């Protein structure tokens, strides 16, 4: 069982930056993918970015590519989401999630952290 705990959310003005962290504990392995998702009020949850533990390969949603960067620190078992040039439409609850490389559905989720971008 993998446990995920997010931190780093908050209130920021448009154009500002925030860094989210996701600490993983439990049965994580190198054959693992960590992702960030977000859900705005009244909207469905959407994919933001993912990273593969073993290779460091990344993938981004088009809406955040070039502004957000996902990274990992293997020694700390932590994944980060650096968010720059934030826009009001980035306002959402951000969730960290995990899955093995052999499946497509994420089966470990954090509790979420609120990000609010004011205009």
N, C-alpha and C positions, 0 to 999 in steps of 0.2 A: 504494500500500500504506500503510495506516494502522497506526501502532504506538501501543500504549496501555500506560502504566505506572502502576499503582496504588501508593498509599502511605497511611499513616495508621492502619493497623490496630493492634490491641493488646488488652490485658486491662483490663477496666473492671468496676466493681461495678454491680449492678442499680440503675437509676435514674440512672446516669451518662451522659456524652456522649462521642462521638468524632466526628471529621471525617475522612472519606476523601477523597483526591484522586486524580484520574486525568488524567495529562498525555498529550495526544495530539500525535503528530507524523506527518509524511508528507502524503499527499494528502487532507487534510480540506477540506471546503467548507462554505459556509453551509447547503447542502441536506443536512444531516447530523443524525442523531439519536444521542444518547448515552444509554446505559442502564446501570443497576446491577442485577446479579443476585447471588444468593447460593446457596450449597449447604452444607447442614448434613450431618454424618456420617450415612450411611445413607439420605439423602433425595435426591430429585431437585433439580436446579437450579431456582430459582424467580425470577421477575421481582420487582424491588423498586421501581424508579422509572425514568423516562426524561425527557429534555428535548430539545427541538429547538433547534439552534444559532441559527437565524435568528430565530425568534419568541420563544424562551424559554418556550414553553408546556410544561407539565409534566403528568405522570400518575403516580399511585402505586398500589401494591398496597394493598388494604384493610387488611392487617395492619400497615402502617407509616404510613398516612396520619394526619397530625396529629402524628406524632413525628419523622419524617424529612423533610428538605428537600433537594431536588436543585437545584443552581445551576451557572452557568457563568461563566467569565471569558474573554471572547473574546480579549482581548489576550494572555493567557497560554496560550490553547488548553487550558484545564484545566476539568474538571468536578468538582464537589464533592458529597459526600453528608454532610450534617450529620445526625447521629443523636442524638436526645435521648431521655430516659426509656427507656433501653435495658433490655431484659428478657433473661433467660437464653435464651429461645427465639430471640433474635436472633443467637445464636452460630452462626457459619458462616464459610466462606471467601467473601469478597465479590469479585465480578468486575466490571470495567468493560467495556463492549462498545459497538461502534459500527456504524451502517449508514446508507445513504442514505435519504432520505425516500420513495423510490420502491419500496422493497422492505420485506418484513416480517422477513426473517431477518437477524440480526446476523452480520457476517462478519469483524469485527475484535474480538479479545479480549485483555485483559490477563492477567497471570500470576496474579492473585488476591492478596488480602491477608486474613490471618486476623483475625477479630474474636471475642473471647471475653468473654462477660458472666457474671460470677460472681454467685451468689445470696447 
